[in-house]
């Protein structure tokens, strides 16, 4: 199967999780098509323009990984703030919380994967 770029569902999420700006999410897998086989709920590219963010939230019963494909972000990892750049992997386990903000001058692309515990 091939899902062409123009066939991928893109949604705009204003103030995602209490964050700033309008985050764009390009769904790479579709949960409704059972492409996760019940093991997760998100595999997507998340795009943050400069200054945009995903607000702090906790993952219950699931983990989330972000691969930073481009740009520079501030990552709140359970209250510990750090900076990450292209090529870094950010991981939040079940019961843990995080937020992410584009702190650079270029677009940030994150590849996100949420799997159930």
N, C-alpha and C positions, 0 to 999 in steps of 0.2 A: 504494500500500500504506500502511496505517496499522498501527503496532504500538502498541496501547494501553498505558498505564502499567502496568496489571496483567498484561500479557503479557511485560514485559521481565524478563529473568533477572537476579536479584540474588544475589550471592554474598557471604559474609562471609569475610574473609581475616585470620585472627589473626596478629599480629606480621608483617605483610607486609614482605618483604625485610629482616627483622630489626628492623622498626619497633615502635612501641608501640601497644597496643590492638587493636581489631578494626575494620578498614577495610571499608566496604561498597561494592561495585562493582555498578552497574546497567549492564548491557550494552545499548548502544543499537543497535549492529550485532552480528551473529552471524557469527563466522569460519566456523563449520561450514556455514552457508548460502551460503558464497562471496560474501557481500555486500561484501567488500573487493576482489574481482577479483584476488586474489593480490598486492595492493599494500600490505597492512598486516595488523595482527592485533588492534587494540583501538580502539574508539570507545565511550567509556563515561563515566558520571558516577561520580566517586569521592567518597564522603562520609567526612569525618574529624570525629569529635567532638573537643571540646577536649582537648588533650594527646595525641591520636593522631597517628601518623606512618607514613610509608613510608620504610624504611631506605635507606641509600645503596647504589646499584647502578649498574653501567655498561651502556650500550646498545651492543651490537655488531651492526653491519649494519642498524641501524634508528634512527630518531629518535623522540622523544616530545615532544609539546607539551601543556601544561596551561593551560587558560583558567580563571582563578580567578573562579568565578561568585558566590561569597559567602565572607565571612570574611577571616581574616588568617593568613598562613603564614610560616614561616621556610623559605627555599629554599637548599639547599646546591648550588651550581652549580660542580661540579668543584673543590670545596674553598673556594670563595668564598661566604660566608654573606650573604644579603640578605633583606629583608622584602618581601612582596608582599601586595596586597589586591585586593578585588573589582574586576574589569575588567582586571587585569594578565595578560599572557601569559608563561609560563615555557617555555623551549625548551631541549632537550637533544639535541645532534646525535649521530650515529653515532660510537662510540668515546669518548663523554663520559659522565660520571656525575652523578647527582643524588640528593637526598632532599628530602622535604617534610614539615613538621610544622605542625599546627594550634597556633598560639601565642595564639589569642584565646579569648574566652568564648562564642563562638557557633559553630554548625556551619559547617564549610567544605565547599563543593561545588566540585569541580574537573571540568571537561570534559576528558577525556584522549583523545589521538589518537596511536597508534603506527603509523608508516609504515615500510616497508622501504626501504633505501637503493637 
